[in-house]
Amino acid sequence: MIRLLRPSRLKEAGILGMNRRNLHYIGRYNRRSLYPLVDDKLQTKLLAEKYGMPTPAMLRHLTAQHEVAAIGPWLHTLGGFAIKPAKGSGGKGILVITSREGDRFVKASGESLGLEDIERHLSNILAGLYSLGGSPDTAIIETLITIDPRFEGYSHEGIPDIRIIIFQGYPVMAMMRLATHASDGKANLHQGALGLGIDISSGACLDAIYQNERILHHPDTHRPLRDIDLPEWHNILMLAARCYEMTGLGYIGTDIVIDRDRGPLLLELNARPGLSIQAANGRGLLPRLHAVEARAEVYRPPEERVAWAREQFRAQ
C-alpha cells in the first residue's frame, strides 16, 4: 500500500510519474491526430453514438453567442439538465441544474440561479473561458443523470463517476470519484472530490483519498466508504475497454457514470489522464502497464482483455 510514500520508495512501489507518463505512454501510444476525438466532448459524444456506446442524451448544443439570447423559453421547459463546455478540462465550466423553483434554476447544493446567470455561463463557455487554450468553444446541454439509490449519501450534492485507465484496450486501474460539498457536487479531484480505489477484479472498494489524506468515511455524510455496492462491474469494464477500438488511443482515461434507469453511461474520455488514481488505489501503475505491454502485440477482443485484466490485477 502507498501510505504517503517517501521519494526513495516511489520506484519500488511502481509509481508512474508525469514525465514518464507523457513520454513513454501518452507520447508513444496516443497519436496526436486522434486527440480531437476526446478533447472535444461533442466529437466524443457523436463518435460514441456511432459505435452504439450509451451516453447521457444531448438535448442541444450552442456554437454562437446569438443563440444564448433565444434559449430562455426552451430552458424553462426543462426540470433539470447539465451544461458542459465541449473543450473544457478538469471539470471546469460544468453546471448541473437538478430542479426548478418557479423561474429559478436550482443546483444540488440548493443554490438557485436566474436565467441571466445561465445565459452568462453559456456565453462564457462560447467565449472560451473554460476551453483548452482559451479558444472559442461549444456549449453542450445534456439530460440530467439520475443517481442510483445505492450511492445516496456517498456522493454529496452530485453524481459519482468511475475513472478507468485503459492501456492498449486493457483496464489497468480504476477509482470512483465522489462529490463533496467542497467540490460543489462535481466528481473531480482537483475541485475537492474524493477518490476511492476499486479492485479491477471484483469491483470492491479499496482505500480512499481526500485532500491528500487517507479517509474511511465521506467527509460530509460520514458514511463508511468501503460499504459502497458497485453494480454491473463487468459491464462497466466492457464499456471502458471498447473505447480503445472506438478512438484508436492506446492510453486513455474513461469516465463512466451509473444512471438509475439506464445503467452505465460513458461520460467522457481523457487522452492525458491524471496520476492520482495511484494514490486512491494504494499502488503504482507501472507493473500493470508492463504486464500489458508483454502481451499486447497480439490483438485480443474486449471480452478477452477484460477477463485477463480481472484475473491479473486482483487486489492483494
ZIJOGI-V399452 format. One record per residue. N is the residue number from 1. RES is the residue in one small letter. PHI is phi in radians with two decimals (NA if undefined). Layout:
n:res:phi
N:RES:PHI
N:RES:PHI
This chain:
n:res:phi
1:m:NA
2:i:-1.66
3:r:-2.07
4:l:0.87
5:l:-1.09
6:r:-1.29
7:p:-0.92
8:s:-1.15
9:r:-1.77
10:l:-1.07
11:k:-1.12
12:e:-1.04
13:a:-1.43
14:g:1.31
15:i:-1.29
16:l:-1.51
17:g:-1.61
18:m:-1.12
19:n:-1.07
20:r:-1.19
21:r:-1.00
22:n:-1.12
23:l:-1.42
24:h:-1.54
25:y:-2.05
26:i:-1.14
27:g:-1.14
28:r:-1.48
29:y:-1.85
30:n:-2.02
31:r:-1.20
32:r:-1.08
33:s:-1.12
34:l:-1.64
35:y:-0.96
36:p:-1.00
37:l:-1.11
38:v:-2.01
39:d:-1.26
40:d:-1.90
41:k:-1.10
42:l:-1.18
43:q:-1.10
44:t:-1.05
45:k:-1.13
46:l:-1.16
47:l:-1.16
48:a:-1.10
49:e:-1.09
50:k:-1.09
51:y:-1.60
52:g:1.24
53:m:-1.57
54:p:-1.21
55:t:-2.43
56:p:-1.03
57:a:-1.18
58:m:-1.48
59:l:-1.53
60:r:-2.97
61:h:-2.40
62:l:-2.02
63:t:-2.14
64:a:-2.34
65:q:-1.06
66:h:-1.15
67:e:-1.26
68:v:-1.13
69:a:-1.13
70:a:-1.75
71:i:-1.54
72:g:-0.92
73:p:-1.00
74:w:-1.21
75:l:-1.03
76:h:-1.26
77:t:-1.55
78:l:-1.71
79:g:-1.47
80:g:-2.47
81:f:-2.93
82:a:-2.19
83:i:-1.96
84:k:-2.39
85:p:-1.35
86:a:-1.08
87:k:-1.94
88:g:-1.32
89:s:-2.53
90:g:1.12
91:g:1.34
92:k:-1.27
93:g:1.49
94:i:-1.43
95:l:-2.22
96:v:-1.98
97:i:-1.87
98:t:-1.71
99:s:-2.84
100:r:-2.23
101:e:-2.26
102:g:1.12
103:d:-1.59
104:r:-1.68
105:f:-1.84
106:v:-1.86
107:k:-1.49
108:a:-1.07
109:s:-1.26
110:g:1.72
111:e:-1.14
112:s:-1.95
113:l:-2.18
114:g:-1.55
115:l:-1.02
116:e:-1.11
117:d:-1.19
118:i:-1.12
119:e:-1.12
120:r:-1.13
121:h:-1.13
122:l:-1.08
123:s:-1.10
124:n:-1.12
125:i:-1.07
126:l:-1.08
127:a:-1.33
128:g:1.61
129:l:-1.06
130:y:-1.94
131:s:-1.47
132:l:-1.12
133:g:1.40
134:g:1.26
135:s:-1.38
136:p:-0.91
137:d:-2.27
138:t:-2.02
139:a:-1.73
140:i:-1.85
141:i:-2.00
142:e:-2.05
143:t:-1.13
144:l:-1.33
145:i:-1.40
146:t:-1.67
147:i:-1.14
148:d:-1.19
149:p:-0.95
150:r:-1.17
151:f:-1.78
152:e:-1.04
153:g:1.53
154:y:-1.81
155:s:-2.16
156:h:-1.34
157:e:1.06
158:g:-3.02
159:i:-1.66
160:p:-1.30
161:d:-2.28
162:i:-2.09
163:r:-1.71
164:i:-2.14
165:i:-1.43
166:i:-1.93
167:f:-2.11
168:q:0.91
169:g:1.56
170:y:-1.79
171:p:-1.28
172:v:-1.96
173:m:-2.81
174:a:-2.49
175:m:-2.60
176:m:-1.77
177:r:-1.89
178:l:-1.91
179:a:-1.22
180:t:-2.29
181:h:-1.09
182:a:-1.12
183:s:-1.53
184:d:1.03
185:g:1.37
186:k:-1.74
187:a:-1.55
188:n:-2.35
189:l:-1.08
190:h:-1.17
191:q:-1.84
192:g:1.94
193:a:-1.32
194:l:-1.88
195:g:-1.93
196:l:-2.08
197:g:-1.09
198:i:-2.24
199:d:-1.24
200:i:-1.00
201:s:-1.16
202:s:-1.97
203:g:1.46
204:a:-1.25
205:c:-1.42
206:l:-1.93
207:d:-1.38
208:a:-2.26
209:i:-2.28
210:y:-2.49
211:q:0.89
212:n:1.18
213:e:-2.16
214:r:-1.27
215:i:-2.36
216:l:-1.97
217:h:-2.25
218:h:-1.10
219:p:-1.15
220:d:-1.75
221:t:-1.71
222:h:1.15
223:r:-1.38
224:p:-1.19
225:l:-1.26
226:r:-1.28
227:d:-1.49
228:i:-1.13
229:d:-1.73
230:l:-1.75
231:p:-1.44
232:e:0.95
233:w:-1.08
234:h:-1.09
235:n:-1.12
236:i:-1.14
237:l:-1.11
238:m:-1.14
239:l:-1.07
240:a:-1.18
241:a:-1.11
242:r:-1.19
243:c:-1.17
244:y:-1.12
245:e:-1.15
246:m:-1.16
247:t:-1.86
248:g:1.38
249:l:-1.54
250:g:-1.53
251:y:-2.40
252:i:-2.45
253:g:-1.79
254:t:-1.85
255:d:-1.95
256:i:-2.20
257:v:-2.05
258:i:-1.97
259:d:-1.51
260:r:-0.97
261:d:-1.76
262:r:-1.74
263:g:1.41
264:p:-1.12
265:l:-2.29
266:l:-1.34
267:l:-1.55
268:e:-2.90
269:l:-2.22
270:n:-2.43
271:a:-1.41
272:r:-2.33
273:p:-1.10
274:g:-1.21
275:l:-1.87
276:s:-1.19
277:i:-1.03
278:q:-1.17
279:a:-1.15
280:a:-1.12
281:n:-1.60
282:g:1.22
283:r:-2.82
284:g:-1.58
285:l:-1.42
286:l:-0.97
287:p:-1.02
288:r:-1.28
289:l:-1.11
290:h:-1.11
291:a:-1.11
292:v:-1.20
293:e:-1.02
294:a:-1.26
295:r:-2.28
296:a:-1.44
297:e:-1.16
298:v:-1.73
299:y:-1.23
300:r:-2.28
301:p:-1.18
302:p:-0.93
303:e:-1.05
304:e:-1.22
305:r:-1.13
306:v:-1.14
307:a:-1.06
308:w:-1.13
309:a:-1.10
310:r:-1.16
311:e:-1.41
312:q:-1.29
313:f:-1.87
314:r:-1.15
315:a:-1.10
316:q:-1.35
